Amino acid sequence: MVDKEVDRRRRYTKATIVLITTLVFTFAASKLIMSSYEVEPIVKGPSVREVKRLSHYHPGIAGTPGDTDVYFLDSGTPGGTALMLGGIHATEVAGMLTSVLFIETAQVNQGRLIIIPHSNNSAFATQPAEDAFVPVFYIETGWGKRWFRLGDRLTNPVLQWPDPDAYAHYPSGQILSGSEVRNLNRAFPGRPDGLYTEQVAYAITQLIIEEDCDLVVDMHEASAMYPVVNVMVSHANAMDIAGMAAMTMDFEEGVYIGVEASPEGLRGLTHREVGDHTQAKVILMETANPIMDYVRGKATEELVVTGKDEFLLMAAERGMVTIPYDENGVPIEERVGRHSSGMQQILSIMSMMYPDSAIEVEGVPKHAELKEHGLGQFLKNPSDFSQEAL
């Protein structure tokens, strides 16, 4: 009888320990998951006049993790309107960081600049499981470290699941891989009653139409082994701007960037669908991000920031990489610098070619300044500002 009681108590103790351990791990995991939905603070710069939610243009996404802030930098002087898109793919952080840089530093002297740093906001709250990405990374500054999220290329599956075997793009009907159903840059122009990713694309498209945007620049990153990298991909309606901007960037700054035409047969991308379905001229820019290569080591925070990888270097030595790549890697300053210079050259050329749509911007560091001083030198310290300024 005594042995049975001792055995019962042991089993009760073990069950209690298992239950407590499960609760502790569940609580810790839930805190980690919820923290991924916390958006990094952004300081409103000198030209920010208003911040709206993307759901203003499509209430169907209101109150969901895909809704996001839209920053309006307005000079008050008549001119054109340009939209900068960062974070359509949350893995490709240079576009998001360039958006933050413009929001915090840009002085807009003519026209308007509209910026969405987290275009696919839900994707910043998840990571591709097969790649073991770090959820956050840090940029060193003169006052400490500033944190940013690293996400997935695709919409958070919590909001749209399961993926079909094949995805039929709307409205073209083009059949794509099933996983592309959560790729925001395969969902344009979107539809108000479509799948979640399509609704986010629809909201952005409606913003472009309702705000009468003259220009859309979509900032991306790609594998260093990908053939379409360090380029501007332009809709036919913006090829004159892209071509001249690329030549000027090379001549004035010594930064080469190629120009390619948007393929008419590849559907769902901003540089195709936005140009076809809205009044805006559209250019997409690509830089190289080694974390997106499969010939690389661990997906660490250091790799995100420095772009240095010994395995990618071996691939480069064998001619397998499409960009200049050496022991210096492709640091974040190089990638953000390319986007910053590219954006400013595009705005300058558009203002020259289309004076009625002129947008004049100053105060944002270009490629050479970022390479010399570092990105952190130009980022604001959110703790120095009131909540109203964030």
Secondary structure, DSSP 4 states (H G I P E B T S, - for coil): -HHHHHHHHHHHHHHHHHHHHHHHHHHHHHHHHHHTTPPPP----TTEEEEEEGGGS-GGGTTSTT--EEEEEE-SSS--EEEEE--SSTT-HHHHHHHHHHHHH-EEEESEEEEETTTTGGGGG---GGGT--SEEEEEETTEEEEEE---SS--TTTS-PPPSEEE-TTT--EEEGGGGG-GGGSTT--TTS-HHHHHHHHHHHHHHHTT-SEEEEEEEE-TTSSS-SEEEE-GGGHHHHHHHHHHHHHHH----EEEEPPTTS-S-IIIIIHHHSS-EEEEEEEE-GGG-SSSS---HHHHHH---HHHHHHHHTT--SS---TT---HHHHHHHHHHHHHHHHHHHHHH-GGG--EEES---HHHHHHH-GGGG---GGGS-GGG-
